[in-house]
Amino acid sequence: MEDKHASNFMVGLIIGSLLALLFWYWNKSTTAEDGALDMLDRYAASQRRVRELEAEVAALKAAAEAPTPVEQPAPKRRGKSAGAG
């Protein structure tokens, strides 16, 4: 009788240990998944910011490289001058 109780105890201990291991692994994997999703969200936000900054830099370069308009001298009038006559 004593032997039967010991074997039942061992079976229960093994089943309980496996359940605890299963719960631990599930908890660990879901926590890692949440962390990975958070990391992907941060990565997407940083990529979006990089694209914005690259667009700003390109716009500033284009503005700096654009030729500035040079004022042309006023055209000379043809015809009679006021002093000649």
Buried (B, 14 or more C-beta within 10 A) or exposed (E): EEEEEEEEEEEEEEEEEEEEEEEEEEEEEEEEEEEEEEEEEEEEEEEEEEEEEEEEEEEEEEEEEEEEEEEEEEEEEEEEEEEEE
